[in-house]
Amino acid sequence: MCARSATKGGGTTKGGPRKSHAGGGGRGAAARLAVAGHRVAVYERTETYGGALRRRERDGFAFDTGPGLLPLPAVYRDLFVKTGREPLEECVELVQADPSSHHVFADGTRVSLPNASRAGVVSAVEEALGADAARRWGDFLVRAREAWDRARRPLLEEPLWPNWEVLAEREPYPAVPHRRLLRLRKAATLAEVGAWELRDPRLRALLESHALTFGLDPRTTPASAAVLPYMEHAFGTWYVRGGLRELARAMYERCLARRVEFHFGAEVTAVREKDGRAAGVELADGTAAEADLVVAGVGPGVLERMCGTRLRGEGEVPARREGASRTTVLLALRGPRPEGTPHRTVVHTRDREAELDALAGGRLPAEPTVTVLRPDDPALVPDPGHEAVTVTAVTPAGADGVGEYAERMVTAAARTVPDLRDRLLWHEVRTPEDVARETGAEGGAVPAPALAAADGRFLHASNRTRLPGLFTVGGWSHPGGGLPHAGMSGALVAGLVVEGPDFRGSQ
């Protein structure tokens, strides 16, 4: 994006911004900057807006090919309040997913977790897994809330601190008394939280699935990732009627209403520099666009190549390795969606260690954990006698054999969709290559949310760069990946541009 003030990937200017990737963080920054008086132009490599929020339509069926549910809708409510008269709910129809999730464990046990109700979740766990499991999960959520309260503002609501090492060194997840050793024991990883505090393998699978969905190995992911299930239980999960692509449409239309310019099929190949600061972008067709500011919505490696120089120096957040990707299978089924079917079901693998070992080694698991989405939405099917289902699993970026892997995913999904293969009309497989083509991420990698502790290895780069006038937005910059976090990055970038380096986040 560029702004005269400009943004690339996303950018702006008072004068105007320009942006090269029309993802959620970039569109959010563009709308906010336009309201603040900047002329904003967005440069998008592909032929449409949306980033990961894409839709596949065929034979009257429609599928989200990226995220299918919206956590923390307050982030987008704030965007629409700050950028126009019509609130989010007048631009899209939000439906609370209840239950928030349904889980099928290795031993066949099932549990449905209600939406945005800690007490309801504990009751559901007790009914399905017993009183001891419910007590342990309830106690864990209390500690997860403590971690959330400690980390929320510096990790999500403020620009990354110059002394980010405080976040890197301090584990916000509290220590737990060890009865036999008569001392406190502090978990360093999410897997240790599960093994020491939850114990029940089903609870451990429930906990670890929140990290796994972002391609994170719970054995190396910091205990602070406990905030991920807490956020879901505390703030709920929502569906956008018509699919999450409708949210992308509403944001695009809000940008147009604020007179943001969009240039599609316009690949940015370089960030121009003049007098020691960002001065615009160069496009693949050889043209250039001048700007006062550039906001980039691409990964750090891609951005450094565009700039032709290192943007990280000594003492800055360590560069994160590119994350895992996802494979998604789109299923067109004959027969109606049964009444009472959960919107989201997580089917857990029967060999978690083998799955984690395979993913850590860049291999495809023999039996993956899959997420099955079965929306109750007439807009997605040709008539009430059919059902549109998506099945998603974590996939190492660049892995071979994804076609066979998709078959394993469908087999796993059949554990929760009765007669799946008998009902199947057709299916399509969306691979990491598709993700890479649509988002520009290397290997189709999907960014994870920023997490505290672990020496800063799970933080993301600051929204400010070493090149004055160049900012970063979206999942590959602070505060990381996921729809809420990307939306927060757009608000942070707009604040830094409008209020300057002393901006400390919304109060």
C-alpha positions as CSV (number, residue, x, y, z in Angstrom):
1,M,0.0,0.0,0.0
2,C,1.3,3.4,-0.7
3,A,0.4,6.7,0.7
4,R,1.2,10.1,-0.6
5,S,1.5,9.0,2.1
6,A,1.8,5.3,0.5
7,T,1.5,1.6,1.3
8,K,2.9,-1.5,-0.6
9,G,1.4,-4.8,0.0
10,G,-0.5,-2.2,1.7
11,G,0.5,1.7,1.9
12,T,-0.6,5.4,2.3
13,T,-0.2,9.2,1.7
14,K,-1.4,12.6,2.9
15,G,-0.4,12.7,-0.3
16,G,-1.4,9.0,-0.1
17,P,-0.5,5.3,0.7
18,R,0.0,2.3,-1.6
19,K,-0.3,-1.4,-0.9
20,S,0.9,-4.4,-2.8
21,H,-1.2,-7.0,-1.0
22,A,-4.9,-6.5,-0.3
23,G,-5.0,-8.8,2.7
24,G,-7.0,-8.1,5.9
25,G,-4.3,-6.1,7.7
26,G,-3.5,-4.0,4.6
27,R,-7.2,-3.2,3.9
28,G,-7.7,-2.3,7.6
29,A,-4.7,0.0,7.5
30,A,-5.8,1.5,4.2
31,A,-9.3,2.4,5.5
32,R,-8.0,3.9,8.7
33,L,-5.3,6.0,7.0
34,A,-7.8,7.2,4.4
35,V,-10.1,8.4,7.2
36,A,-7.1,10.2,8.7
37,G,-6.7,12.2,5.5
38,H,-4.1,10.2,3.6
39,R,-4.5,9.4,-0.1
40,V,-4.2,5.7,-0.3
41,A,-3.4,3.4,-3.2
42,V,-3.3,-0.4,-2.8
43,Y,-1.2,-2.5,-5.2
44,E,-2.2,-6.2,-5.3
45,R,-0.3,-8.9,-7.1
46,T,-3.4,-11.0,-7.9
47,E,-6.6,-10.1,-9.6
48,T,-8.8,-9.6,-6.5
49,Y,-8.8,-8.5,-2.9
50,G,-8.9,-10.7,0.2
51,G,-5.5,-12.3,0.8
52,A,-6.3,-15.7,2.3
53,L,-10.0,-14.9,2.4
54,R,-10.9,-16.5,-1.0
55,R,-13.9,-18.4,-2.3
56,R,-14.3,-21.3,-4.6
57,E,-17.6,-21.7,-6.5
58,R,-18.6,-24.7,-8.6
59,D,-22.0,-26.2,-9.6
60,G,-23.9,-24.1,-7.2
61,F,-21.6,-24.9,-4.3
62,A,-19.4,-22.3,-2.5
63,F,-16.5,-22.8,-0.1
64,D,-14.1,-20.6,1.9
65,T,-10.6,-21.7,0.9
66,G,-9.0,-19.8,3.8
67,P,-10.2,-19.2,7.3
68,G,-13.8,-20.4,7.9
69,L,-14.5,-18.8,11.3
70,L,-13.9,-15.4,12.9
71,P,-12.5,-15.2,16.4
72,L,-12.6,-11.9,18.3
73,P,-15.0,-10.0,16.0
74,A,-14.4,-7.0,18.2
75,V,-11.3,-6.2,16.2
76,Y,-13.4,-5.8,13.0
77,R,-16.2,-4.0,14.8
78,D,-13.7,-1.4,15.9
79,L,-12.4,-1.0,12.3
80,F,-15.9,-0.4,11.0
81,V,-16.8,2.0,13.8
82,K,-13.6,4.0,13.2
83,T,-14.0,4.2,9.4
84,G,-17.7,4.9,8.7
85,R,-21.3,5.2,9.8
86,E,-22.4,1.6,9.2
87,P,-21.2,-0.9,11.8
88,L,-19.9,-4.3,11.0
89,E,-23.3,-6.0,11.6
90,E,-24.9,-3.8,8.9
91,C,-22.3,-4.9,6.4
92,V,-22.2,-8.6,7.1
93,E,-24.4,-11.0,9.0
94,L,-22.5,-12.5,12.0
95,V,-23.7,-15.8,13.4
96,Q,-22.3,-17.2,16.7
97,A,-21.1,-20.8,16.1
98,D,-22.6,-22.9,18.9
99,P,-21.1,-25.2,19.8
100,S,-17.8,-23.4,19.2
101,S,-16.2,-26.7,18.4
102,H,-16.9,-30.4,18.6
103,H,-14.0,-32.8,19.2
104,V,-13.6,-36.5,18.3
105,F,-10.7,-38.0,20.3
106,A,-8.5,-41.0,19.5
107,D,-10.6,-43.3,21.7
108,G,-13.8,-42.2,20.1
109,T,-14.9,-40.0,22.9
110,R,-16.6,-36.8,21.8
111,V,-17.2,-33.4,23.5
112,S,-19.0,-30.3,22.2
113,L,-17.7,-27.0,23.7
114,P,-20.3,-24.2,23.9
115,N,-19.4,-20.7,22.6
116,A,-18.0,-18.0,24.8
117,S,-18.8,-19.7,28.1
118,R,-16.0,-20.9,30.4
119,A,-18.5,-22.4,32.8
120,G,-20.3,-24.1,30.0
121,V,-17.1,-25.5,28.6
122,V,-16.1,-27.0,32.0
123,S,-19.6,-28.5,32.3
124,A,-19.3,-30.1,28.9
125,V,-15.9,-31.5,29.7
126,E,-17.3,-33.0,32.9
127,E,-20.2,-34.6,31.1
128,A,-17.9,-36.2,28.4
129,L,-14.6,-36.8,30.2
130,G,-15.4,-36.8,34.0
131,A,-15.2,-34.6,37.0
132,D,-11.4,-34.8,37.4
133,A,-10.9,-33.7,33.8
134,A,-13.3,-30.9,34.2
135,R,-11.5,-29.6,37.3
136,R,-8.2,-29.7,35.6
137,W,-9.5,-27.9,32.5
138,G,-11.2,-25.3,34.7
139,D,-8.0,-24.7,36.7
140,F,-6.0,-24.5,33.5
141,L,-8.4,-21.8,32.1
142,V,-7.8,-19.7,35.3
143,R,-4.1,-19.8,34.7
144,A,-4.5,-19.1,31.0
145,R,-6.5,-16.0,31.8
146,E,-3.7,-14.9,34.0
147,A,-1.3,-15.3,31.1
148,W,-3.7,-13.4,28.9
149,D,-4.0,-10.5,31.3
150,R,-0.2,-10.3,31.5
151,A,0.5,-10.4,27.8
152,R,-2.5,-9.0,26.1
153,R,-1.6,-5.3,25.9
154,P,2.2,-5.5,25.1
155,L,1.7,-8.5,22.8
156,L,-1.5,-7.4,20.9
157,E,-2.6,-3.9,21.5
158,E,0.7,-1.9,21.4
159,P,3.4,-1.6,18.9
160,L,6.3,-3.9,19.6
161,W,8.3,-2.5,22.4
162,P,11.9,-1.3,21.7
163,N,12.8,-3.4,24.7
164,W,11.0,-6.4,23.3
165,E,13.4,-8.7,25.2
166,V,11.1,-8.3,28.2
167,L,8.3,-10.1,26.3
168,A,10.9,-12.7,25.1
169,E,12.3,-13.6,28.5
170,R,9.3,-13.4,30.7
171,E,6.9,-16.4,30.5
172,P,3.4,-15.0,31.3
173,Y,1.9,-18.5,32.0
174,P,2.1,-18.9,35.8
175,A,4.0,-21.5,37.8
176,V,2.0,-24.3,39.4
177,P,2.5,-25.9,42.8
178,H,4.0,-29.4,42.6
179,R,2.5,-31.3,45.6
180,R,5.2,-34.0,45.9
181,L,8.2,-31.6,45.4
182,L,6.6,-28.9,47.6
183,R,7.7,-26.2,45.2
184,L,6.5,-24.3,42.2
185,R,7.1,-25.8,38.8
186,K,6.9,-23.6,35.7
187,A,6.1,-25.1,32.3
188,A,8.3,-24.0,29.5
189,T,6.2,-25.5,26.6
190,L,2.6,-26.1,25.9
191,A,3.3,-29.8,25.9
192,E,4.6,-29.6,29.5
193,V,1.4,-27.7,30.5
194,G,-0.6,-30.7,29.1
195,A,1.6,-33.4,30.6
196,W,2.0,-31.8,34.1
197,E,-1.4,-30.1,34.6
198,L,-4.0,-31.8,32.4
199,R,-2.6,-35.4,32.2
200,D,-5.7,-36.8,30.4
201,P,-4.5,-37.5,26.8
202,R,-7.8,-36.2,25.5
203,L,-7.4,-32.9,27.3
204,R,-3.8,-32.7,26.1
205,A,-5.0,-33.2,22.5
206,L,-7.6,-30.5,23.0
207,L,-5.0,-28.1,24.3
208,E,-2.4,-28.9,21.7
209,S,-4.8,-28.6,18.8
210,H,-4.9,-24.9,19.2
211,A,-1.2,-24.6,18.5
212,L,-1.3,-27.3,15.8
213,T,-3.8,-25.4,13.8
214,F,-1.1,-22.8,13.1
215,G,1.5,-25.5,12.4
216,L,3.2,-25.1,15.8
217,D,4.7,-28.1,17.6
218,P,3.4,-28.0,21.2
219,R,6.7,-29.6,22.3
220,T,8.6,-26.5,21.3
221,T,5.8,-23.9,21.5
222,P,6.0,-21.8,24.7
223,A,3.5,-22.3,27.5
224,S,2.1,-18.8,26.7
225,A,0.2,-20.4,23.8
226,A,-2.3,-21.2,26.5
227,V,-3.9,-17.9,25.6
228,L,-5.1,-19.4,22.3
229,P,-7.8,-21.7,23.8
230,Y,-8.6,-19.0,26.4
231,M,-9.4,-16.5,23.7
232,E,-11.7,-18.9,22.0
233,H,-13.5,-19.8,25.3
234,A,-13.7,-16.2,26.5
235,F,-14.6,-14.3,23.4
236,G,-16.3,-16.8,21.2
237,T,-16.2,-17.9,17.6
238,W,-18.3,-16.4,14.8
239,Y,-19.3,-17.3,11.3
240,V,-20.1,-14.8,8.5
241,R,-23.2,-15.7,6.6
242,G,-22.2,-16.4,3.0
243,G,-18.7,-17.3,4.1
244,L,-15.7,-15.3,5.4
245,R,-15.2,-14.0,1.9
246,E,-18.1,-11.7,2.7
247,L,-15.9,-10.0,5.4
248,A,-13.3,-9.4,2.8
249,R,-15.9,-7.9,0.5
250,A,-17.3,-5.6,3.2
251,M,-13.7,-4.3,4.0
252,Y,-13.0,-3.7,0.3
253,E,-16.3,-1.8,0.0
254,R,-15.4,0.3,3.1
255,C,-12.1,1.1,1.5
256,L,-13.8,2.2,-1.7
257,A,-16.2,4.4,0.3
258,R,-13.2,6.0,1.9
259,R,-11.7,6.6,-1.7
260,V,-8.9,4.1,-1.4
261,E,-7.6,3.2,-4.9
262,F,-7.0,-0.4,-5.8
263,H,-4.7,-1.7,-8.5
264,F,-5.1,-5.4,-9.2
265,G,-2.6,-7.5,-11.2
266,A,0.0,-5.0,-10.1
267,E,3.0,-6.9,-8.6
268,V,5.4,-4.8,-6.6
269,T,9.0,-5.9,-7.2
270,A,10.9,-3.3,-5.3
271,V,10.6,-0.6,-2.7
272,R,12.1,2.7,-3.9
273,E,14.4,4.6,-1.6
274,K,15.3,8.3,-1.8
275,D,17.3,10.4,0.6
276,G,17.4,7.5,3.1
277,R,13.7,6.8,3.3
278,A,11.0,4.9,1.4
279,A,9.8,6.9,-1.6
280,G,7.4,4.5,-3.5
281,V,7.4,1.2,-5.3
282,E,8.4,-0.3,-8.6
283,L,6.0,-2.7,-10.4
284,A,6.7,-5.8,-12.5
285,D,5.8,-4.0,-15.7
286,G,8.6,-1.5,-15.1
287,T,6.4,1.4,-13.9
288,A,7.0,3.2,-10.6
289,A,4.6,4.8,-8.1
290,E,5.9,7.6,-5.9
291,A,4.7,7.7,-2.3
292,D,5.5,9.4,1.0
293,L,5.0,6.1,2.9
294,V,5.0,2.5,2.0
295,V,3.2,-0.2,4.0
296,A,4.2,-3.7,3.0
297,G,2.0,-6.8,3.6
298,V,4.5,-9.5,2.7
299,G,6.9,-11.7,4.6
300,P,10.2,-10.4,5.9
301,G,12.3,-12.4,3.4
302,V,10.3,-11.1,0.5
303,L,10.4,-7.5,1.7
304,E,14.2,-7.6,2.2
305,R,14.7,-8.7,-1.4
306,M,12.4,-5.9,-2.5
307,C,14.5,-3.4,-0.6
308,G,17.8,-5.0,-1.5
309,T,19.1,-4.6,2.0
310,R,18.7,-6.1,5.5
311,L,15.8,-4.6,7.4
312,R,16.8,-6.3,10.7
313,G,19.8,-5.3,12.7
314,E,21.5,-6.6,15.8
315,G,19.3,-6.4,18.9
316,E,16.0,-6.8,16.9
317,V,13.5,-9.6,17.0
318,P,15.1,-12.7,15.6
319,A,13.9,-13.7,12.1
320,R,11.2,-16.4,12.3
321,R,11.4,-19.4,10.0
322,E,8.6,-19.6,7.6
323,G,5.6,-21.6,9.1
324,A,3.8,-24.6,7.9
325,S,1.0,-24.5,5.3
326,R,-2.4,-26.1,5.0
327,T,-4.1,-28.5,2.7
328,T,-7.9,-28.1,2.2
329,V,-10.3,-30.6,0.6
330,L,-13.6,-29.2,-0.7
331,L,-16.4,-31.7,-0.6
332,A,-19.6,-31.4,-2.5
333,L,-22.1,-33.9,-0.9
334,R,-25.5,-35.1,-1.9
335,G,-28.1,-35.1,0.9
336,P,-29.0,-32.4,3.3
337,R,-26.9,-31.3,6.3
338,P,-28.3,-33.2,9.3
339,E,-30.0,-30.9,11.9
340,G,-27.9,-30.3,14.9
341,T,-24.6,-30.9,13.1
342,P,-21.7,-28.9,14.7
343,H,-20.3,-26.2,12.5
344,R,-16.7,-27.2,13.4
345,T,-15.4,-30.6,14.3
346,V,-11.8,-31.4,15.1
347,V,-11.0,-35.1,14.5
348,H,-7.8,-35.9,16.5
349,T,-5.2,-38.3,15.2
350,R,-4.8,-41.6,16.9
351,D,-1.1,-41.2,17.1
352,R,-0.2,-37.6,18.1
353,E,3.5,-38.2,18.6
354,A,3.9,-39.7,15.1
355,E,1.9,-36.8,13.7
356,L,4.1,-34.2,15.4
357,D,7.3,-36.0,14.5
358,A,6.3,-36.1,10.8
359,L,5.4,-32.4,10.7
360,A,8.6,-31.4,12.5
361,G,10.6,-33.4,9.9
362,G,8.8,-31.8,7.0
363,R,6.8,-35.0,6.2
364,L,3.1,-35.7,5.8
365,P,1.6,-37.5,8.7
366,A,0.1,-41.0,8.1
367,E,-3.0,-39.9,10.0
368,P,-3.4,-36.2,10.4
369,T,-5.6,-34.2,12.8
370,V,-8.3,-32.6,10.6
371,T,-10.7,-29.7,11.1
372,V,-14.1,-30.3,9.4
373,L,-16.3,-27.3,8.7
374,R,-20.0,-27.9,8.0
375,P,-21.7,-24.5,7.8
376,D,-25.5,-24.2,8.1
377,D,-25.7,-21.7,5.3
378,P,-28.1,-22.0,2.3
379,A,-25.9,-19.6,0.3
380,L,-23.2,-22.3,0.0
381,V,-25.3,-25.0,-1.7
382,P,-27.4,-25.3,-4.8
383,D,-30.5,-26.4,-2.8
384,P,-31.3,-27.9,0.6
385,G,-30.7,-31.4,-0.6
386,H,-26.9,-30.9,-0.7
387,E,-24.1,-30.0,1.7
388,A,-20.8,-28.1,1.3
389,V,-18.0,-29.4,3.6
390,T,-14.3,-28.3,4.0
391,V,-11.6,-30.5,5.5
392,T,-8.3,-28.9,6.5
393,A,-5.0,-30.2,7.9
394,V,-1.6,-28.7,8.6
395,T,0.9,-29.5,5.9
396,P,4.7,-28.8,5.8
397,A,5.4,-26.1,3.3
398,G,6.6,-27.6,0.0
399,A,5.8,-31.2,1.0
400,D,5.3,-33.8,-1.8
401,G,2.5,-36.3,-2.1
402,V,-0.4,-33.9,-1.1
403,G,-2.9,-35.8,-3.3
404,E,-2.4,-39.0,-1.3
405,Y,-2.5,-36.9,1.9
406,A,-5.9,-35.5,0.9
407,E,-7.2,-39.1,0.8
408,R,-6.0,-39.6,4.3
409,M,-7.7,-36.4,5.3
410,V,-11.0,-37.6,3.9
411,T,-10.6,-40.9,5.7
412,A,-10.1,-39.0,8.9
413,A,-13.1,-36.8,8.3
414,A,-15.3,-39.8,7.7
415,R,-15.0,-40.5,11.4
416,T,-17.4,-37.6,12.0
417,V,-19.3,-37.4,8.6
418,P,-21.4,-40.6,8.3
419,D,-21.5,-42.2,4.8
420,L,-19.2,-39.5,3.5
421,R,-17.8,-41.4,0.6
422,D,-21.3,-42.6,-0.4
423,R,-22.6,-39.0,-0.4
424,L,-19.6,-37.6,-2.3
425,L,-20.4,-35.9,-5.7
426,W,-17.0,-34.5,-6.2
427,H,-14.1,-33.0,-4.4
428,E,-11.2,-30.6,-5.0
429,V,-7.9,-30.3,-3.2
430,R,-6.3,-27.0,-2.3
431,T,-2.6,-27.4,-1.8
432,P,0.2,-25.2,-0.3
433,E,1.0,-24.2,-3.9
434,D,-2.5,-22.7,-4.1
435,V,-2.0,-20.9,-0.9
436,A,1.3,-19.5,-2.2
437,R,-0.2,-18.4,-5.4
438,E,-3.1,-16.5,-3.7
439,T,-1.2,-15.0,-0.7
440,G,2.4,-14.7,-2.0
441,A,3.7,-16.4,1.1
442,E,6.8,-18.5,0.3
443,G,5.8,-22.2,0.3
444,G,2.2,-21.3,1.1
445,A,3.3,-20.7,4.7
446,V,0.6,-19.6,7.1
447,P,1.8,-17.2,9.8
448,A,1.1,-18.0,13.5
449,P,0.1,-15.5,16.2
450,A,2.8,-13.8,18.2
451,L,3.6,-15.5,21.5
452,A,5.6,-14.3,24.5
453,A,8.7,-16.0,26.0
454,A,11.0,-18.6,24.2
455,D,13.7,-15.9,23.7
456,G,11.5,-14.1,21.2
457,R,11.5,-16.9,18.7
458,F,7.6,-16.7,18.5
459,L,7.4,-12.9,18.1
460,H,7.1,-11.1,14.8
461,A,9.0,-8.2,13.5
462,S,8.0,-4.7,14.5
463,N,5.6,-2.8,12.2
464,R,8.3,-0.2,11.9
465,T,11.4,-1.0,9.9
466,R,14.9,0.4,9.8
467,L,14.1,2.2,6.6
468,P,12.1,5.4,7.5
469,G,8.7,5.6,5.8
470,L,8.5,1.8,5.4
471,F,6.0,-0.1,7.6
472,T,4.8,-3.7,7.6
473,V,1.3,-5.0,8.2
474,G,-0.4,-8.4,8.2
475,G,0.3,-11.8,9.6
476,W,4.1,-11.7,9.0
477,S,4.6,-8.7,11.2
478,H,3.6,-7.8,14.8
479,P,1.3,-9.2,16.3
480,G,1.3,-12.1,13.9
481,G,-1.1,-14.4,12.0
482,G,-4.8,-15.1,12.4
483,L,-7.7,-12.8,11.4
484,P,-7.8,-10.9,14.8
485,H,-4.1,-10.4,14.9
486,A,-3.9,-9.3,11.3
487,G,-6.7,-6.8,12.0
488,M,-4.8,-5.5,15.0
489,S,-1.7,-5.0,12.9
490,G,-3.7,-2.7,10.6
491,A,-4.7,-0.5,13.6
492,L,-1.2,-0.4,14.9
493,V,0.3,0.7,11.6
494,A,-2.3,3.4,11.2
495,G,-1.6,4.7,14.7
496,L,2.2,4.8,14.0
497,V,1.7,6.7,10.8
498,V,-0.9,9.2,12.1
499,E,0.5,9.7,15.6
500,G,4.2,9.0,15.1
501,P,6.7,6.8,16.9
502,D,5.3,7.7,20.3
503,F,2.0,5.9,19.6
504,R,1.3,3.4,22.3
505,G,-1.9,1.7,21.1
506,S,-5.6,2.4,21.7
507,Q,-6.6,3.1,25.3
